[in-house]
Amino acid sequence: MNNTNKPEVAVPRATLDLKDAVALVVGIERYAFVPGVPGAKANALAWHAYFTRSLGLPAPRVRLLVD
């Protein structure tokens, strides 16, 4: 991820066919038995925004799970 908090994606949007696309975004910061991952939730939120806002994927087809 770059410093603007937007995910970096190597595939140009023009080449994507999103008519049947779905996404599952998971961001877990706190774990029971291993060290946490600071920033995982913010990263997941950024990916969710990218899928829904930048790519225009309908929100009901993007599942977001955090912590």
The first five atom37 places (N, CA, C, CB, O) and aatype in JSON, in Angstrom:
{
  "aatype": [12, 2, 2, 16, 2, 11, 14, 6, 19, 0, 19, 14, 1, 0, 16, 10, 3, 10, 11, 3, 0, 19, 0, 10, 19, 19, 7, 9, 6, 1, 18, 0, 13, 19, 14, 7, 19, 14, 7, 0, 11, 0, 2, 0, 10, 0, 17, 8, 0, 18, 13, 16, 1, 15, 10, 7, 10, 14, 0, 14, 1, 19, 1, 10, 10, 19, 3],
  "atom_mask": [
    [1, 1, 1, 1, 1],
    [1, 1, 1, 1, 1],
    [1, 1, 1, 1, 1],
    [1, 1, 1, 1, 1],
    [1, 1, 1, 1, 1],
    [1, 1, 1, 1, 1],
    [1, 1, 1, 1, 1],
    [1, 1, 1, 1, 1],
    [1, 1, 1, 1, 1],
    [1, 1, 1, 1, 1],
    [1, 1, 1, 1, 1],
    [1, 1, 1, 1, 1],
    [1, 1, 1, 1, 1],
    [1, 1, 1, 1, 1],
    [1, 1, 1, 1, 1],
    [1, 1, 1, 1, 1],
    [1, 1, 1, 1, 1],
    [1, 1, 1, 1, 1],
    [1, 1, 1, 1, 1],
    [1, 1, 1, 1, 1],
    [1, 1, 1, 1, 1],
    [1, 1, 1, 1, 1],
    [1, 1, 1, 1, 1],
    [1, 1, 1, 1, 1],
    [1, 1, 1, 1, 1],
    [1, 1, 1, 1, 1],
    [1, 1, 1, 0, 1],
    [1, 1, 1, 1, 1],
    [1, 1, 1, 1, 1],
    [1, 1, 1, 1, 1],
    [1, 1, 1, 1, 1],
    [1, 1, 1, 1, 1],
    [1, 1, 1, 1, 1],
    [1, 1, 1, 1, 1],
    [1, 1, 1, 1, 1],
    [1, 1, 1, 0, 1],
    [1, 1, 1, 1, 1],
    [1, 1, 1, 1, 1],
    [1, 1, 1, 0, 1],
    [1, 1, 1, 1, 1],
    [1, 1, 1, 1, 1],
    [1, 1, 1, 1, 1],
    [1, 1, 1, 1, 1],
    [1, 1, 1, 1, 1],
    [1, 1, 1, 1, 1],
    [1, 1, 1, 1, 1],
    [1, 1, 1, 1, 1],
    [1, 1, 1, 1, 1],
    [1, 1, 1, 1, 1],
    [1, 1, 1, 1, 1],
    [1, 1, 1, 1, 1],
    [1, 1, 1, 1, 1],
    [1, 1, 1, 1, 1],
    [1, 1, 1, 1, 1],
    [1, 1, 1, 1, 1],
    [1, 1, 1, 0, 1],
    [1, 1, 1, 1, 1],
    [1, 1, 1, 1, 1],
    [1, 1, 1, 1, 1],
    [1, 1, 1, 1, 1],
    [1, 1, 1, 1, 1],
    [1, 1, 1, 1, 1],
    [1, 1, 1, 1, 1],
    [1, 1, 1, 1, 1],
    [1, 1, 1, 1, 1],
    [1, 1, 1, 1, 1],
    [1, 1, 1, 1, 1]
  ],
  "atom_positions": [
    [[0.85, -1.17, 0.0], [0.0, 0.0, 0.0], [0.89, 1.24, 0.0], [-0.97, 0.0, 1.22], [1.93, 1.26, 0.67]],
    [[0.49, 2.25, -0.74], [1.29, 3.47, -0.8], [0.92, 4.41, 0.34], [1.11, 4.16, -2.15], [0.05, 4.09, 1.16]],
    [[1.56, 5.55, 0.4], [1.36, 6.46, 1.53], [0.07, 7.27, 1.45], [2.52, 7.39, 1.64], [-0.19, 8.07, 2.36]],
    [[-0.74, 7.11, 0.42], [-2.02, 7.82, 0.34], [-3.16, 6.97, 0.87], [-2.3, 8.24, -1.1], [-4.33, 7.36, 0.75]],
    [[-2.85, 5.82, 1.45], [-3.83, 4.91, 2.03], [-4.79, 4.35, 0.97], [-4.63, 5.62, 3.11], [-5.93, 4.01, 1.28]],
    [[-4.3, 4.25, -0.28], [-5.08, 3.63, -1.35], [-4.33, 2.38, -1.8], [-5.3, 4.63, -2.55], [-3.11, 2.41, -1.97]],
    [[-5.05, 1.28, -1.98], [-4.38, 0.06, -2.42], [-3.76, 0.24, -3.8], [-5.37, -1.1, -2.44], [-4.29, 0.95, -4.65]],
    [[-2.63, -0.41, -4.01], [-1.99, -0.39, -5.31], [-2.45, -1.61, -6.09], [-0.44, -0.36, -5.18], [-2.38, -2.73, -5.59]],
    [[-2.91, -1.4, -7.29], [-3.41, -2.5, -8.12], [-2.69, -2.44, -9.46], [-4.96, -2.41, -8.31], [-2.62, -1.38, -10.09]],
    [[-2.16, -3.58, -9.9], [-1.37, -3.62, -11.12], [-2.21, -3.7, -12.39], [-0.43, -4.78, -11.07], [-1.7, -3.4, -13.47]],
    [[-3.47, -4.1, -12.3], [-4.32, -4.28, -13.48], [-5.08, -2.98, -13.77], [-5.3, -5.45, -13.28], [-5.82, -2.51, -12.91]],
    [[-4.91, -2.4, -14.96], [-5.67, -1.19, -15.29], [-7.16, -1.48, -15.3], [-5.23, -0.62, -16.65], [-7.58, -2.56, -15.72]],
    [[-7.95, -0.54, -14.85], [-9.4, -0.72, -14.77], [-10.01, -1.07, -16.13], [-10.05, 0.53, -14.21], [-10.96, -1.86, -16.19]],
    [[-9.51, -0.5, -17.18], [-10.09, -0.72, -18.5], [-10.07, -2.2, -18.9], [-9.34, 0.09, -19.53], [-10.85, -2.61, -19.75]],
    [[-9.19, -2.99, -18.3], [-9.09, -4.4, -18.67], [-9.94, -5.3, -17.77], [-7.64, -4.85, -18.62], [-9.98, -6.51, -17.99]],
    [[-10.61, -4.75, -16.79], [-11.39, -5.56, -15.86], [-12.83, -5.72, -16.32], [-11.36, -4.94, -14.48], [-13.46, -4.76, -16.77]],
    [[-13.35, -6.93, -16.21], [-14.75, -7.2, -16.48], [-15.41, -7.48, -15.13], [-14.95, -8.41, -17.49], [-15.22, -8.56, -14.57]],
    [[-16.17, -6.52, -14.61], [-16.69, -6.61, -13.25], [-18.15, -7.05, -13.18], [-16.54, -5.29, -12.57], [-18.74, -7.01, -12.1]],
    [[-18.75, -7.46, -14.29], [-20.18, -7.74, -14.26], [-20.55, -8.87, -13.29], [-20.66, -8.1, -15.64], [-21.65, -8.86, -12.74]],
    [[-19.67, -9.82, -13.07], [-19.94, -10.92, -12.14], [-19.02, -10.91, -10.93], [-19.81, -12.24, -12.86], [-18.96, -11.89, -10.19]],
    [[-18.3, -9.82, -10.73], [-17.29, -9.76, -9.67], [-17.91, -9.64, -8.28], [-16.37, -8.59, -9.91], [-18.95, -9.02, -8.09]],
    [[-17.24, -10.26, -7.33], [-17.55, -10.12, -5.92], [-16.22, -9.99, -5.19], [-18.4, -11.35, -5.37], [-15.17, -10.34, -5.74]],
    [[-16.25, -9.48, -3.97], [-15.01, -9.33, -3.21], [-15.26, -9.63, -1.74], [-14.43, -7.92, -3.37], [-16.33, -9.34, -1.2]],
    [[-14.27, -10.21, -1.11], [-14.26, -10.43, 0.33], [-13.02, -9.74, 0.86], [-14.28, -11.96, 0.69], [-11.9, -10.09, 0.48]],
    [[-13.21, -8.76, 1.74], [-12.11, -8.0, 2.32], [-12.08, -8.28, 3.81], [-12.26, -6.46, 2.03], [-13.07, -8.05, 4.51]],
    [[-10.95, -8.77, 4.31], [-10.81, -9.12, 5.72], [-9.65, -8.34, 6.32], [-10.59, -10.64, 5.89], [-8.54, -8.35, 5.77]],
    [[-9.89, -7.67, 7.43], [-8.84, -6.94, 8.13], [-8.91, -7.23, 9.62], [0.0, 0.0, 0.0], [-9.83, -6.78, 10.31]],
    [[-7.95, -7.99, 10.13], [-7.95, -8.38, 11.54], [-6.73, -7.76, 12.21], [-7.95, -9.93, 11.7], [-5.59, -8.05, 11.83]],
    [[-6.96, -6.92, 13.2], [-5.87, -6.3, 13.94], [-5.54, -7.05, 15.22], [-6.2, -4.87, 14.27], [-4.38, -7.1, 15.63]],
    [[-6.55, -7.63, 15.85], [-6.35, -8.29, 17.14], [-6.55, -9.79, 17.02], [-7.31, -7.71, 18.2], [-7.57, -10.25, 16.51]],
    [[-5.58, -10.53, 17.49], [-5.63, -11.99, 17.48], [-5.54, -12.5, 18.92], [-4.5, -12.59, 16.61], [-4.99, -11.82, 19.78]],
    [[-6.06, -13.67, 19.17], [-6.06, -14.23, 20.52], [-4.68, -14.72, 20.95], [-7.05, -15.37, 20.61], [-4.3, -14.54, 22.1]],
    [[-3.93, -15.34, 20.04], [-2.71, -16.02, 20.45], [-1.45, -15.58, 19.73], [-2.88, -17.46, 20.27], [-0.38, -16.15, 19.95]],
    [[-1.55, -14.6, 18.87], [-0.37, -14.08, 18.16], [-0.4, -12.56, 18.21], [-0.32, -14.6, 16.67], [-1.45, -11.97, 18.49]],
    [[0.74, -11.91, 17.93], [0.76, -10.45, 17.96], [-0.22, -9.84, 16.96], [2.17, -9.94, 17.66], [-0.5, -10.4, 15.91]],
    [[-0.74, -8.68, 17.33], [-1.68, -7.97, 16.48], [-1.04, -7.39, 15.23], [0.0, 0.0, 0.0], [0.19, -7.39, 15.1]],
    [[-1.87, -6.91, 14.33], [-1.41, -6.32, 13.08], [-1.97, -4.89, 13.01], [-1.85, -7.18, 11.84], [-3.05, -4.69, 12.46]],
    [[-1.23, -3.91, 13.54], [-1.73, -2.53, 13.51], [-1.96, -2.06, 12.07], [-0.74, -1.59, 14.21], [-1.13, -2.3, 11.19]],
    [[-3.08, -1.41, 11.85], [-3.39, -0.87, 10.53], [-4.17, -1.81, 9.64], [0.0, 0.0, 0.0], [-4.57, -1.42, 8.54]],
    [[-4.4, -3.05, 10.07], [-5.12, -4.0, 9.22], [-6.55, -3.54, 8.94], [-5.14, -5.38, 9.88], [-7.05, -3.71, 7.83]],
    [[-7.22, -2.98, 9.94], [-8.59, -2.51, 9.74], [-8.63, -1.35, 8.75], [-9.22, -2.09, 11.09], [-9.47, -1.33, 7.85]],
    [[-7.73, -0.4, 8.91], [-7.67, 0.75, 8.0], [-7.37, 0.29, 6.58], [-6.6, 1.77, 8.47], [-7.92, 0.82, 5.62]],
    [[-6.5, -0.7, 6.44], [-6.17, -1.25, 5.13], [-7.4, -1.9, 4.5], [-5.03, -2.26, 5.24], [-7.65, -1.71, 3.31]],
    [[-8.15, -2.66, 5.28], [-9.36, -3.31, 4.78], [-10.4, -2.27, 4.36], [-9.96, -4.25, 5.85], [-11.05, -2.43, 3.33]],
    [[-10.54, -1.22, 5.13], [-11.49, -0.15, 4.78], [-11.08, 0.54, 3.48], [-11.57, 0.88, 5.93], [-11.93, 0.91, 2.67]],
    [[-9.77, 0.71, 3.29], [-9.27, 1.33, 2.06], [-9.57, 0.44, 0.85], [-7.76, 1.61, 2.16], [-9.95, 0.93, -0.21]],
    [[-9.39, -0.87, 1.01], [-9.71, -1.79, -0.09], [-11.2, -1.78, -0.39], [-9.25, -3.22, 0.26], [-11.6, -1.78, -1.55]],
    [[-12.02, -1.77, 0.65], [-13.47, -1.72, 0.44], [-13.85, -0.47, -0.34], [-14.22, -1.75, 1.8], [-14.64, -0.54, -1.29]],
    [[-13.3, 0.65, 0.04], [-13.56, 1.91, -0.67], [-13.08, 1.82, -2.11], [-12.88, 3.09, 0.05], [-13.75, 2.32, -3.02]],
    [[-11.94, 1.21, -2.33], [-11.42, 1.07, -3.69], [-12.37, 0.25, -4.56], [-10.03, 0.41, -3.66], [-12.69, 0.64, -5.68]],
    [[-12.82, -0.88, -4.04], [-13.72, -1.73, -4.8], [-15.05, -1.03, -5.1], [-13.98, -3.03, -4.05], [-15.55, -1.11, -6.22]],
    [[-15.61, -0.36, -4.11], [-16.92, 0.24, -4.29], [-16.88, 1.61, -4.97], [-17.6, 0.37, -2.96], [-17.72, 1.89, -5.82]],
    [[-15.92, 2.44, -4.63], [-15.88, 3.8, -5.18], [-15.07, 3.87, -6.48], [-15.29, 4.76, -4.16], [-15.55, 4.39, -7.48]],
    [[-13.86, 3.36, -6.44], [-12.99, 3.48, -7.62], [-13.41, 2.54, -8.74], [-11.56, 3.2, -7.24], [-13.47, 2.95, -9.9]],
    [[-13.69, 1.28, -8.4], [-14.06, 0.32, -9.43], [-15.56, 0.28, -9.68], [-13.59, -1.05, -9.04], [-16.0, -0.25, -10.7]],
    [[-16.35, 0.83, -8.78], [-17.8, 0.87, -8.96], [-18.5, -0.45, -8.7], [0.0, 0.0, 0.0], [-19.63, -0.65, -9.17]],
    [[-17.88, -1.34, -7.98], [-18.52, -2.61, -7.64], [-19.64, -2.32, -6.64], [-17.49, -3.63, -7.05], [-19.4, -1.64, -5.64]],
    [[-20.85, -2.81, -6.87], [-21.96, -2.53, -5.95], [-21.64, -3.02, -4.53], [-23.24, -3.2, -6.45], [-21.16, -4.13, -4.34]],
    [[-21.91, -2.18, -3.54], [-21.59, -2.49, -2.14], [-22.14, -3.84, -1.67], [-22.13, -1.41, -1.25], [-21.45, -4.52, -0.91]],
    [[-23.34, -4.27, -2.08], [-23.81, -5.58, -1.63], [-22.96, -6.75, -2.13], [-25.23, -5.78, -2.1], [-23.06, -7.86, -1.6]],
    [[-22.11, -6.51, -3.14], [-21.25, -7.58, -3.64], [-19.84, -7.51, -3.07], [-21.19, -7.52, -5.14], [-18.96, -8.26, -3.49]],
    [[-19.63, -6.61, -2.1], [-18.33, -6.5, -1.43], [-18.56, -6.73, 0.06], [-17.65, -5.1, -1.69], [-19.19, -5.91, 0.72]],
    [[-18.06, -7.83, 0.59], [-18.22, -8.16, 2.0], [-17.0, -7.69, 2.75], [-18.45, -9.68, 2.2], [-15.87, -8.01, 2.37]],
    [[-17.2, -6.92, 3.82], [-16.12, -6.4, 4.64], [-16.2, -7.02, 6.02], [-16.17, -4.85, 4.72], [-17.22, -6.91, 6.7]],
    [[-15.12, -7.67, 6.44], [-15.03, -8.27, 7.77], [-13.81, -7.68, 8.47], [-14.94, -9.84, 7.69], [-12.69, -7.78, 7.97]],
    [[-14.03, -7.08, 9.64], [-12.91, -6.54, 10.42], [-13.0, -7.03, 11.85], [-12.9, -4.99, 10.37], [-14.08, -7.18, 12.41]],
    [[-11.83, -7.27, 12.43], [-11.69, -7.76, 13.8], [-12.72, -8.81, 14.13], [-11.81, -6.62, 14.78], [-12.74, -9.33, 15.25]]
  ]
}
